[in-house]
Amino acid sequence: MSIKLTIKSWKTSKHPLQKGFYIFFLLFWRTFIIPFRLLFSPKHRSLLLLKYFSKHDIHQISNYTEFNRYPDLFSSCSVFMQGKKNLTILSYGCSTGEEVFTLRKYFPKAKIVGVDINKTNIRKAHRQNNDSRIVFSDEIKNTLAEYGPFDLIFALAVLQRTENRKENIVESSNIYPFEKFNAKLSELDSYLKPNGLFVIDHADYLFEEADIYSHYRALKGEHNTVHERYLFDKENRKMSEYVTHHRIFVKTFSDIDRSV
């Protein structure tokens, strides 16, 4: 167990020294560490500002990303799109750009657009970019209108909240309600071409529960998996069992034949 988790566990401790140290650490954190980060760390400052001043627009708050994080998804999409020309790809919630730079390896000739609400992330992505067919922007609506519609949309580890991973959370309406998830999928769907791919993973809800699912079908393959994390239903209640995640969906405009 990490030091941070150990200290958190002392919150409910019956030992007076542990309880006292937890209170001291909490006061120290709020009095010194948070203001220090706000003043001197652009990364943490951007997260705090988004969390408290853009809560209606933001989805996932965490910045975590890495290169080639989803090789099974990227490979399956590359095979599906093989032979198609002039591809345009959207990485929604691209963080600092690692996902976009990874996609270039799978789609060498595509136009790839990465958007993120976090301006600090986008500035870092810009500094790393020397590819004229890669675009980064924090002006999300304008960018989607300019470069869409897209052949592929990736929304990976974006439509969720980290707080919902806690075991004691059984209802999500006050954290990340289904209505917000559903509305964002509808918006992104409007920028996806027919027969395009909507790729989604590590969301708090099932894509199949969304309104747009009536004109999609799940793509079969080894990219589908059962994650060891509970999801929430459209009533914002935590599901009691793990479920299979279909992670790639083909836009068909059909209410039937939803799997291939």
MIROLUM-955650 format. One line per field, with one value per atom (N, C-alpha, C): residue in one letter; y, z, x. Coordinates in Angstrom, 3 decimals. Layout:
<rs>
residu: A:...
yy: Y:...
zz: Z:...
xx: X:...
</rs>
This chain:
<rs>
residu: M:M:M:S:S:S:I:I:I:K:K:K:L:L:L:T:T:T:I:I:I:K:K:K:S:S:S:W:W:W:K:K:K:T:T:T:S:S:S:K:K:K:H:H:H:P:P:P:L:L:L:Q:Q:Q:K:K:K:G:G:G:F:F:F:Y:Y:Y:I:I:I:F:F:F:F:F:F:L:L:L:L:L:L:F:F:F:W:W:W:R:R:R:T:T:T:F:F:F:I:I:I:I:I:I:P:P:P:F:F:F:R:R:R:L:L:L:L:L:L:F:F:F:S:S:S:P:P:P:K:K:K:H:H:H:R:R:R:S:S:S:L:L:L:L:L:L:L:L:L:L:L:L:K:K:K:Y:Y:Y:F:F:F:S:S:S:K:K:K:H:H:H:D:D:D:I:I:I:H:H:H:Q:Q:Q:I:I:I:S:S:S:N:N:N:Y:Y:Y:T:T:T:E:E:E:F:F:F:N:N:N:R:R:R:Y:Y:Y:P:P:P:D:D:D:L:L:L:F:F:F:S:S:S:S:S:S:C:C:C:S:S:S:V:V:V:F:F:F:M:M:M:Q:Q:Q:G:G:G:K:K:K:K:K:K:N:N:N:L:L:L:T:T:T:I:I:I:L:L:L:S:S:S:Y:Y:Y:G:G:G:C:C:C:S:S:S:T:T:T:G:G:G:E:E:E:E:E:E:V:V:V:F:F:F:T:T:T:L:L:L:R:R:R:K:K:K:Y:Y:Y:F:F:F:P:P:P:K:K:K:A:A:A:K:K:K:I:I:I:V:V:V:G:G:G:V:V:V:D:D:D:I:I:I:N:N:N:K:K:K:T:T:T:N:N:N:I:I:I:R:R:R:K:K:K:A:A:A:H:H:H:R:R:R:Q:Q:Q:N:N:N:N:N:N:D:D:D:S:S:S:R:R:R:I:I:I:V:V:V:F:F:F:S:S:S:D:D:D:E:E:E:I:I:I:K:K:K:N:N:N:T:T:T:L:L:L:A:A:A:E:E:E:Y:Y:Y:G:G:G:P:P:P:F:F:F:D:D:D:L:L:L:I:I:I:F:F:F:A:A:A:L:L:L:A:A:A:V:V:V:L:L:L:Q:Q:Q:R:R:R:T:T:T:E:E:E:N:N:N:R:R:R:K:K:K:E:E:E:N:N:N:I:I:I:V:V:V:E:E:E:S:S:S:S:S:S:N:N:N:I:I:I:Y:Y:Y:P:P:P:F:F:F:E:E:E:K:K:K:F:F:F:N:N:N:A:A:A:K:K:K:L:L:L:S:S:S:E:E:E:L:L:L:D:D:D:S:S:S:Y:Y:Y:L:L:L:K:K:K:P:P:P:N:N:N:G:G:G:L:L:L:F:F:F:V:V:V:I:I:I:D:D:D:H:H:H:A:A:A:D:D:D:Y:Y:Y:L:L:L:F:F:F:E:E:E:E:E:E:A:A:A:D:D:D:I:I:I:Y:Y:Y:S:S:S:H:H:H:Y:Y:Y:R:R:R:A:A:A:L:L:L:K:K:K:G:G:G:E:E:E:H:H:H:N:N:N:T:T:T:V:V:V:H:H:H:E:E:E:R:R:R:Y:Y:Y:L:L:L:F:F:F:D:D:D:K:K:K:E:E:E:N:N:N:R:R:R:K:K:K:M:M:M:S:S:S:E:E:E:Y:Y:Y:V:V:V:T:T:T:H:H:H:H:H:H:R:R:R:I:I:I:F:F:F:V:V:V:K:K:K:T:T:T:F:F:F:S:S:S:D:D:D:I:I:I:D:D:D:R:R:R:S:S:S:V:V:V
yy: -1.194:0.000:1.251:2.246:3.460:4.275:5.218:6.073:6.873:7.380:8.180:7.367:6.136:5.279:4.886:4.675:4.334:5.466:6.695:7.855:8.003:7.771:7.850:6.822:5.639:4.579:4.959:5.897:6.325:7.242:7.641:8.510:7.862:6.563:5.838:5.024:5.273:4.511:4.860:3.870:4.088:4.433:4.338:4.677:6.198:6.827:8.293:8.922:8.276:8.826:8.811:7.708:7.619:8.619:8.712:9.658:11.092:11.392:12.724:13.055:12.066:12.307:12.535:11.819:12.023:13.459:13.954:15.326:16.341:16.088:16.985:16.996:15.816:15.726:16.421:16.242:16.866:18.386:18.935:20.380:20.904:20.149:20.533:20.538:19.512:19.400:20.582:20.880:21.948:23.338:23.485:24.800:25.135:24.119:24.385:23.732:22.440:21.714:22.189:22.292:22.728:24.138:25.118:26.450:26.440:25.631:25.549:25.039:23.978:23.446:24.462:25.149:26.136:27.245:27.631:28.727:28.297:27.107:26.759:25.550:24.849:23.685:23.904:24.219:24.416:23.199:22.019:20.797:20.713:20.850:20.749:21.954:23.121:24.308:24.137:23.598:23.404:22.410:21.351:20.359:20.943:21.704:22.310:23.321:24.135:25.132:24.471:23.399:22.685:22.045:21.458:20.748:21.674:22.887:23.778:24.837:25.117:26.190:25.733:24.470:23.961:22.618:22.449:21.148:20.724:21.676:21.312:20.803:21.174:20.791:19.615:19.420:18.413:17.028:16.013:14.623:14.051:13.275:12.775:13.918:13.949:15.001:14.580:13.293:12.805:13.050:13.325:13.539:12.279:11.164:9.995:9.528:9.260:8.720:8.043:7.314:6.696:6.282:6.021:5.591:4.166:3.948:2.621:1.920:2.643:2.140:1.073:1.113:0.183:-0.488:-1.278:-1.850:-2.744:-3.456:-4.321:-3.496:-2.374:-1.511:-0.873:-0.342:0.336:-0.637:-1.853:-2.853:-3.248:-3.465:-3.849:-2.746:-1.496:-0.373:-0.245:-0.477:-0.404:-1.449:-2.645:-3.717:-3.355:-2.858:-2.506:-1.423:-0.465:0.665:0.426:-0.763:-1.048:-0.778:-0.046:0.263:1.531:2.088:3.326:4.529:5.486:6.625:7.883:8.819:10.144:10.047:9.192:9.022:10.261:10.584:11.647:11.058:11.246:10.585:11.626:11.405:12.275:11.517:12.094:11.614:12.600:12.196:13.091:12.930:14.031:13.950:13.411:14.035:13.487:13.707:14.433:14.734:15.402:14.888:15.528:14.957:14.175:13.806:12.433:11.650:10.344:9.422:9.491:8.656:9.053:10.337:10.818:10.370:10.503:10.099:8.578:7.834:6.388:6.061:6.772:6.510:6.732:7.634:7.848:6.563:5.738:4.485:3.486:3.535:2.612:3.168:4.480:5.145:6.176:5.705:6.571:7.782:7.705:8.782:9.571:9.263:9.894:11.305:12.110:13.388:13.072:13.449:13.089:14.360:14.476:15.654:15.242:15.913:15.668:16.879:16.697:17.811:17.481:18.517:18.354:19.694:19.657:20.880:21.541:20.757:21.235:21.945:23.264:24.058:23.698:23.348:22.959:21.689:20.744:19.518:19.837:20.681:20.988:21.736:22.626:23.324:22.337:21.351:20.337:19.501:19.129:18.354:19.131:20.414:21.277:21.263:21.348:21.402:20.119:19.000:17.713:17.401:18.184:17.842:18.466:17.625:18.121:17.495:17.052:16.384:17.338:17.711:18.689:18.132:16.819:16.219:15.809:16.362:16.210:17.591:17.701:18.968:18.780:19.715:19.716:21.009:20.914:22.113:21.952:23.078:23.103:23.813:24.300:24.888:23.765:22.999:21.709:21.847:22.633:22.716:23.261:24.309:24.872:23.884:23.133:22.174:21.011:20.516:19.416:19.871:21.080:21.599:21.792:22.194:22.467:21.193:20.180:18.990:17.795:17.829:16.714:16.793:15.754:14.523:13.605:12.672:11.806:10.373:9.629:8.200:7.371:7.847:7.178:8.218:7.876:8.697:7.813:8.229:7.525:8.341:7.709:8.326:7.308:7.287:6.252:6.808:6.227:6.667:8.136:8.578:9.980:10.142:9.319:9.497:8.747:9.239:8.584:9.563:9.159:9.883:8.893:9.254:8.382:8.081:9.022:8.812:7.577:7.224:6.074:4.732:4.730:3.484:3.101:4.008:3.716:2.686:1.756:0.670:1.153:2.244:2.702:3.520:3.803:4.553:3.585:3.745:2.847:3.593:4.923:5.739:6.928:7.222:8.158:9.481:9.713:10.891:12.205:12.215:13.436:13.519:12.484:12.451:12.597:11.683:11.708:11.044:11.801:11.221:10.670:9.685:9.074:10.110:11.089:12.104:12.842:13.081:13.769:12.870:11.614:10.619:10.487:10.361:10.169:11.377:12.567:13.786:13.921:13.575:13.675:12.672:11.461:10.487:10.986:11.597:12.137:13.235:14.077:15.143:14.568:13.623:13.038:12.250:11.584:10.829:11.725:12.968:13.888:14.226:13.903:14.166:12.894:11.784:10.522:10.142:9.749:9.368:8.019:7.770:6.428:5.399:4.249:3.174:3.554:4.652:5.014:4.218:4.319:3.583:4.520:4.169:4.861:3.906:4.331:3.474:4.052:3.257:3.755:2.706:3.155:2.228:2.982:2.222:2.783:3.931:3.702:4.631:4.112:4.961:4.543:3.856:3.962:3.377:2.594:1.747:0.972:1.815:1.724:2.391:1.922:0.647:0.071:0.704:1.399:2.056:3.439:3.965:5.323:5.390:6.566:6.769:6.468:6.750:6.599:5.138:4.224:2.828:2.209:2.781:2.203:2.197:3.036:2.999:2.619:1.716:1.151:-0.357:-1.006:-2.428:-2.645:-3.553:-3.834:-4.691:-4.381:-5.146:-6.275:-7.501:-8.647:-8.749:-9.348:-9.534:-9.638:-9.920:-10.085:-8.765:-7.657:-6.358:-6.182:-6.998:-6.948:-7.683:-7.175:-7.742:-7.542:-8.250:-8.033:-7.362:-6.099:-5.376:-5.706:-5.731:-5.938:-4.594:-4.025:-2.792:-2.768:-2.271:-2.196:-0.956:-1.118:-0.001:0.434:1.475:1.983:1.852:1.637:1.547:2.951:3.050:4.359:5.066:4.353:4.976:5.418:5.372:5.805:4.876:3.642:2.695:1.745:1.447:0.537:-0.861:-1.469:-2.824:-3.819:-4.905:-5.882:-6.908:-6.924:-7.898:-7.218:-7.808:-7.351:-7.745:-6.924:-7.211:-7.105:-7.742:-7.663:-6.271:-5.727:-4.419:-4.605:-4.226:-4.058:-2.679:-2.606:-1.364:-0.672:-1.360:-0.748:-0.907:0.190:0.181:0.794:0.143:0.594:1.353:2.528:3.337:2.837:2.330:1.684:2.315:3.079:3.614:2.507:1.360:0.244:-0.158:-0.531:-1.004:-2.503:-3.176:-4.630:-5.022:-6.293:-6.845:-6.016:-5.964:-5.088:-5.746:-6.895:-7.489:-8.221:-8.189:-8.901:-9.606
zz: 0.000:0.000:0.000:-0.824:-0.904:0.382:0.572:1.766:1.811:0.629:0.569:0.987:0.491:0.851:2.320:2.825:4.246:5.121:4.787:5.568:5.462:4.259:4.096:4.958:5.107:5.897:7.376:7.813:9.208:9.516:8.482:8.695:9.628:9.524:10.349:11.459:11.683:12.698:14.108:14.987:16.380:17.222:16.591:17.300:17.299:18.462:18.525:17.781:17.796:17.088:15.578:15.061:13.625:13.205:13.989:13.696:13.736:14.726:14.847:13.704:13.281:12.170:10.880:10.711:9.515:9.468:10.593:10.652:10.376:10.959:10.727:9.240:8.652:7.237:6.347:6.670:5.885:5.935:7.146:7.294:6.568:6.681:6.004:4.491:3.985:2.541:2.025:2.735:2.278:2.470:3.489:3.796:2.945:2.648:1.979:0.602:0.493:-0.746:-1.885:-1.643:-2.710:-3.190:-2.289:-2.777:-3.521:-3.040:-3.713:-5.138:-5.319:-6.662:-7.544:-6.945:-7.704:-8.240:-7.439:-7.824:-8.737:-8.508:-9.158:-10.090:-10.163:-11.053:-12.095:-13.346:-14.397:-14.580:-14.440:-14.612:-13.571:-12.309:-11.244:-11.238:-11.575:-11.635:-12.673:-13.837:-14.894:-14.462:-13.753:-13.293:-12.248:-11.319:-10.284:-10.877:-11.807:-12.416:-13.205:-13.917:-14.664:-13.720:-12.656:-11.715:-11.074:-10.737:-9.975:-10.817:-12.024:-12.820:-14.167:-14.543:-15.812:-15.613:-14.441:-14.099:-14.998:-15.649:-16.537:-17.889:-18.260:-19.561:-19.485:-18.328:-18.214:-17.971:-18.449:-18.188:-17.264:-17.778:-16.949:-16.593:-15.345:-14.890:-14.989:-14.823:-14.830:-16.178:-16.129:-17.327:-17.817:-17.113:-17.389:-18.835:-19.461:-20.818:-21.037:-22.121:-22.469:-23.925:-24.498:-25.885:-26.033:-27.141:-27.518:-26.378:-25.752:-24.577:-24.938:-26.174:-26.591:-27.925:-27.978:-29.257:-29.920:-29.121:-29.714:-30.432:-29.829:-30.471:-31.739:-31.642:-32.787:-33.952:-33.644:-34.695:-35.366:-34.573:-35.144:-36.043:-35.623:-36.432:-37.723:-37.635:-38.819:-39.846:-39.385:-40.299:-40.931:-40.142:-40.663:-41.736:-41.546:-42.463:-43.593:-43.656:-44.663:-46.079:-46.844:-48.222:-48.393:-47.292:-47.381:-47.388:-48.246:-48.430:-47.756:-47.562:-47.013:-45.669:-44.810:-43.488:-42.628:-41.870:-40.874:-39.524:-38.521:-37.232:-36.127:-35.162:-33.994:-32.736:-31.970:-30.633:-29.653:-29.053:-28.163:-26.739:-26.163:-24.854:-24.997:-25.871:-26.272:-25.238:-24.160:-23.122:-23.763:-23.513:-24.018:-25.355:-26.016:-27.400:-27.667:-26.625:-26.852:-27.686:-27.463:-28.259:-29.732:-29.998:-31.385:-32.075:-31.398:-31.998:-32.212:-31.343:-31.535:-32.769:-32.929:-34.075:-35.404:-35.437:-36.664:-37.130:-36.206:-36.563:-37.197:-36.795:-37.330:-38.589:-38.721:-39.859:-40.441:-41.224:-41.663:-42.495:-43.202:-44.116:-43.663:-42.519:-42.066:-41.541:-41.611:-40.905:-39.500:-38.472:-37.103:-36.288:-35.642:-34.849:-33.386:-32.534:-31.100:-30.388:-29.602:-28.858:-27.371:-26.564:-25.115:-24.505:-23.469:-22.816:-22.020:-21.684:-20.861:-21.731:-21.600:-22.429:-22.188:-20.946:-20.636:-21.387:-21.445:-22.211:-23.681:-24.243:-25.668:-25.970:-25.085:-25.297:-25.334:-24.441:-24.433:-25.705:-26.149:-27.382:-28.573:-28.627:-29.704:-29.733:-28.569:-28.505:-29.024:-28.882:-29.319:-30.782:-31.403:-32.730:-33.848:-34.779:-35.987:-37.239:-37.100:-38.188:-38.710:-39.975:-40.542:-40.691:-40.612:-40.738:-39.386:-38.328:-36.984:-36.460:-35.912:-35.389:-33.937:-33.076:-31.685:-31.407:-30.580:-30.278:-28.974:-28.244:-27.084:-27.420:-28.656:-29.134:-29.761:-28.904:-29.337:-30.370:-30.091:-31.014:-32.374:-32.382:-33.648:-34.436:-33.730:-34.390:-34.978:-34.250:-34.777:-36.013:-35.979:-37.134:-38.334:-38.083:-39.179:-39.834:-39.026:-39.578:-39.744:-39.118:-39.258:-40.571:-40.942:-40.171:-40.264:-39.314:-39.175:-39.568:-39.941:-40.223:-38.953:-37.999:-36.717:-35.603:-34.525:-33.321:-32.154:-31.465:-30.287:-29.040:-28.100:-26.795:-25.733:-25.415:-24.577:-23.208:-22.169:-20.785:-20.608:-21.261:-21.206:-20.547:-20.942:-20.482:-19.172:-18.143:-16.838:-15.781:-14.527:-13.414:-12.513:-12.086:-11.231:-9.921:-9.434:-8.171:-8.218:-9.406:-9.528:-9.390:-9.234:-8.994:-7.513:-6.652:-5.223:-4.908:-4.026:-3.712:-3.072:-2.334:-1.617:-2.487:-3.734:-4.639:-5.330:-5.104:-5.705:-6.628:-6.696:-7.502:-8.049:-9.342:-10.018:-10.422:-10.074:-10.586:-10.147:-8.970:-8.486:-8.847:-9.495:-9.876:-11.384:-12.107:-13.566:-14.085:-14.253:-14.593:-16.011:-16.189:-17.509:-18.554:-18.167:-19.114:-19.757:-18.993:-19.532:-20.510:-20.147:-21.035:-22.331:-22.212:-23.359:-24.304:-23.730:-24.539:-25.300:-24.665:-25.339:-26.486:-26.289:-27.383:-28.564:-28.289:-29.368:-30.127:-29.402:-30.050:-30.937:-30.405:-31.187:-32.381:-32.197:-33.290:-34.488:-34.244:-35.338:-36.191:-35.689:-36.432:-37.013:-36.978:-37.503:-38.796:-39.807:-41.108:-41.047:-41.957:-42.081:-42.345:-41.715:-41.783:-41.083:-40.304:-39.489:-38.201:-37.485:-36.235:-35.039:-34.059:-32.761:-31.778:-31.241:-30.378:-28.965:-28.003:-26.642:-25.642:-24.620:-23.575:-22.263:-21.165:-19.820:-19.625:-20.033:-19.754:-18.545:-17.941:-16.769:-17.147:-18.428:-18.883:-20.164:-20.500:-21.727:-22.918:-24.000:-25.245:-25.696:-25.449:-25.871:-25.184:-24.085:-23.373:-23.939:-24.767:-25.279:-26.374:-26.557:-27.575:-28.980:-29.249:-30.610:-31.008:-30.041:-30.357:-31.409:-31.622:-32.594:-34.015:-34.302:-35.633:-35.588:-34.684:-34.593:-34.435:-34.736:-34.423:-33.852:-32.898:-32.276:-33.205:-33.268:-34.084:-33.241:-33.699:-32.955:-33.091:-32.094:-32.151:-30.768:-30.729:-29.453:-28.717:-29.383:-28.712:-27.674:-27.733:-26.716:-25.468:-24.298:-23.083:-21.901:-20.824:-19.555:-18.601:-18.292:-17.359:-15.928:-15.045:-13.629:-12.972:-13.432:-12.842:-13.080:-12.123:-12.253:-13.042:-13.859:-14.598:-13.919:-14.497:-13.995:-15.095:-14.699:-15.694:-15.999:-16.896:-17.320:-16.241:-15.143:-13.977:-12.958:-13.360:-12.545:-11.380:-11.416:-10.342:-10.736:-9.780:-10.049:-10.353:-11.417:-11.769:-10.798:-10.587:-9.588:-10.150:-11.471:-12.096:-13.144:-13.398:-14.502:-15.809:-16.841:-18.125:-19.240:-20.368:-21.528:-22.131:-22.409:-23.046:-24.542:-25.341:-26.759:-26.915:-27.602:-27.572:-28.935:-29.993:-31.325:-31.930:-32.403:-32.956:-34.354:-35.259:-36.641:-36.827:-37.410:-37.640:-38.890:-38.704:-39.807:-40.129:-39.216:-39.337:-39.405:-38.821:-38.839:-37.418:-37.185:-35.879:-35.725:-36.765:-36.721:-37.066:-36.872:-37.216:-36.577:-35.245:-34.568:-34.250:-34.778:-34.529:-35.769:-36.013:-37.144:-36.650
xx: 0.849:0.000:0.889:0.552:1.334:1.191:2.125:2.082:0.789:0.366:-0.853:-2.065:-2.158:-3.293:-3.250:-2.041:-1.902:-2.428:-2.033:-2.493:-4.009:-4.555:-6.010:-6.727:-6.114:-6.752:-6.840:-6.005:-6.029:-7.208:-7.944:-9.103:-10.116:-10.278:-11.266:-10.602:-9.312:-8.585:-9.078:-9.059:-9.418:-8.193:-7.018:-5.782:-5.618:-5.509:-5.479:-4.303:-3.132:-1.973:-2.185:-2.718:-2.985:-4.057:-5.110:-6.178:-5.642:-4.813:-4.247:-3.309:-2.511:-1.595:-2.365:-3.477:-4.297:-4.829:-5.333:-5.866:-4.758:-3.564:-2.427:-2.050:-1.970:-1.588:-2.622:-3.902:-4.965:-4.859:-4.649:-4.507:-3.264:-2.165:-0.924:-1.118:-1.793:-2.033:-2.859:-3.939:-4.834:-4.223:-3.375:-2.817:-1.596:-0.773:0.500:0.633:0.311:0.592:-0.301:-1.608:-2.521:-2.194:-1.989:-1.593:-0.258:0.706:2.005:1.844:1.061:0.824:0.097:-0.855:-1.618:-0.714:0.268:1.153:2.294:2.865:4.132:4.087:2.982:2.905:1.811:2.186:1.173:0.264:0.835:0.047:-1.064:-0.712:-1.711:-2.639:-2.112:-2.961:-4.059:-3.706:-4.703:-5.773:-5.368:-6.346:-7.295:-6.739:-7.577:-8.548:-8.081:-8.949:-10.072:-9.736:-10.764:-11.779:-11.273:-12.146:-13.166:-12.733:-13.611:-14.320:-13.793:-14.390:-14.934:-14.687:-15.213:-15.908:-16.522:-17.070:-18.225:-18.882:-19.987:-19.480:-18.262:-17.716:-16.757:-16.150:-15.111:-15.696:-14.988:-15.354:-14.273:-13.362:-12.276:-11.325:-10.882:-9.988:-8.527:-8.256:-6.885:-6.200:-4.891:-4.083:-3.385:-3.549:-2.713:-2.853:-1.719:-1.691:-0.345:-0.205:1.069:1.035:2.208:2.298:1.748:1.053:0.557:-0.181:-1.058:-1.773:-2.804:-3.317:-4.375:-4.016:-2.954:-2.514:-3.555:-4.361:-5.382:-6.456:-6.840:-7.829:-7.262:-6.067:-5.470:-5.260:-4.826:-4.601:-5.911:-6.967:-8.261:-8.813:-8.660:-9.145:-8.340:-7.041:-6.187:-6.584:-6.878:-7.309:-8.645:-9.587:-10.914:-10.814:-9.926:-9.803:-8.802:-8.257:-7.227:-7.748:-6.989:-7.354:-8.152:-8.662:-9.433:-8.486:-8.766:-7.877:-8.442:-7.548:-7.919:-8.634:-8.123:-8.726:-8.508:-9.554:-9.450:-9.851:-8.994:-9.158:-9.235:-10.137:-10.256:-9.853:-8.949:-8.632:-9.248:-10.367:-11.113:-10.589:-10.102:-9.460:-8.056:-7.271:-5.967:-4.877:-5.144:-4.159:-2.941:-1.745:-0.524:-0.058:-0.907:-0.655:-0.097:0.205:0.814:-0.078:-1.377:-2.283:-2.246:-2.222:-2.178:-0.904:0.239:1.503:1.555:0.894:0.786:-0.049:-1.169:-2.041:-1.324:-0.363:0.387:1.080:1.543:2.211:1.239:-0.026:-1.032:-1.702:-1.710:-2.355:-1.375:-0.400:0.711:0.294:-0.833:-1.206:-2.431:-2.958:-4.202:-3.970:-5.021:-5.075:-5.573:-4.815:-5.170:-5.347:-6.488:-6.835:-6.967:-6.226:-6.324:-6.886:-7.937:-8.526:-8.579:-8.426:-8.481:-8.869:-9.679:-10.128:-9.008:-7.976:-6.878:-5.837:-5.740:-4.837:-3.371:-3.030:-1.654:-1.276:-2.190:-1.946:-1.681:-2.514:-2.405:-1.110:-0.698:0.579:1.740:1.721:2.772:2.724:1.516:1.374:1.916:1.631:2.144:3.675:4.281:5.749:6.390:5.681:6.237:5.948:5.093:4.596:5.429:5.874:6.536:5.932:4.691:3.972:2.892:2.996:2.062:0.648:0.475:-0.856:-1.436:-0.848:-1.382:-1.757:-2.962:-3.478:-3.872:-3.481:-3.912:-4.666:-5.715:-6.498:-7.265:-7.414:-8.310:-9.616:-9.735:-10.991:-11.813:-12.461:-12.990:-14.111:-15.128:-16.265:-15.851:-15.037:-14.591:-13.739:-12.907:-12.022:-12.806:-13.789:-14.604:-15.370:-15.887:-16.624:-15.699:-14.454:-13.522:-13.012:-12.677:-12.023:-12.956:-14.115:-15.052:-15.803:-16.534:-16.719:-15.498:-15.407:-14.249:-14.581:-13.529:-13.676:-13.566:-12.792:-12.646:-12.671:-13.361:-13.340:-12.915:-11.858:-11.383:-11.736:-12.421:-12.728:-12.319:-11.039:-10.449:-10.080:-10.674:-10.439:-10.776:-11.859:-12.273:-13.638:-14.607:-15.984:-16.199:-15.551:-15.569:-15.077:-15.209:-14.618:-13.881:-12.702:-11.903:-12.620:-13.409:-14.125:-15.020:-15.495:-16.394:-15.688:-14.374:-13.650:-13.662:-14.094:-14.104:-15.186:-14.863:-15.778:-17.073:-17.015:-18.208:-19.158:-18.776:-19.648:-20.596:-21.880:-22.871:-23.832:-23.692:-24.599:-23.808:-23.991:-23.099:-23.742:-24.986:-25.678:-25.040:-24.407:-23.767:-22.287:-21.785:-20.369:-20.220:-20.835:-20.782:-22.055:-23.123:-24.430:-24.481:-25.334:-25.505:-25.902:-26.706:-27.160:-25.986:-24.952:-23.771:-23.028:-22.870:-22.252:-23.042:-24.348:-25.226:-25.191:-25.198:-25.174:-23.862:-22.749:-21.458:-21.356:-21.881:-21.866:-22.692:-23.831:-24.671:-23.943:-23.228:-22.467:-21.368:-20.597:-19.511:-20.040:-21.155:-21.776:-22.070:-22.424:-22.757:-21.532:-20.333:-19.108:-18.481:-19.200:-18.669:-19.357:-18.573:-19.109:-19.829:-20.776:-21.359:-20.260:-20.383:-19.395:-18.090:-18.125:-16.977:-16.958:-15.852:-15.684:-15.710:-16.507:-16.516:-15.843:-14.695:-13.889:-13.910:-14.347:-14.541:-14.087:-13.385:-12.942:-12.807:-12.859:-12.762:-13.747:-14.982:-16.076:-16.846:-17.656:-18.430:-19.737:-20.114:-21.381:-21.146:-22.110:-22.033:-22.486:-21.740:-22.117:-23.504:-23.804:-25.082:-26.289:-26.073:-27.161:-27.474:-26.579:-26.738:-27.798:-28.370:-29.407:-28.900:-27.644:-27.123:-26.902:-26.974:-26.629:-27.548:-28.715:-29.648:-29.092:-28.095:-27.500:-26.019:-25.701:-24.349:-24.431:-23.329:-23.185:-21.793:-21.685:-20.397:-19.551:-18.283:-17.349:-16.777:-16.966:-16.455:-14.944:-14.311:-12.873:-12.265:-10.983:-10.291:-10.122:-10.435:-10.361:-11.464:-12.513:-13.564:-13.090:-13.429:-12.861:-13.797:-13.507:-14.204:-13.224:-13.460:-12.600:-13.012:-12.049:-12.352:-12.677:-13.766:-14.276:-15.778:-16.504:-17.952:-18.352:-19.378:-19.953:-21.247:-21.855:-23.123:-24.166:-25.432:-26.492:-27.027:-27.979:-28.474:-29.277:-29.569:-30.193:-29.143:-27.881:-26.740:-26.425:-26.922:-26.661:-25.538:-24.663:-23.560:-24.100:-23.587:-23.996:-23.375:-24.061:-23.615:-22.648:-22.446:-21.551:-20.680:-19.511:-18.687:-19.360:-19.197:-19.823:-18.790:-19.094:-18.215:-18.266:-17.108:-17.014:-16.803:-17.792:-17.541:-16.935:-15.822:-15.057:-14.956:-15.326:-15.324:-16.712:-17.273:-18.622:-18.608:-19.341:-19.436:-20.742:-20.669:-21.861:-22.590:-23.801:-24.521:-25.863:-26.438:-27.796:-28.835:-28.536:-29.481:-29.817:-31.085:-31.503:-31.340:-30.852:-30.719:-29.289:-28.982:-27.674:-26.553:-26.513:-25.579:-24.229:-23.918:-22.606:-22.127:-20.823:-20.234:-18.975
</rs>
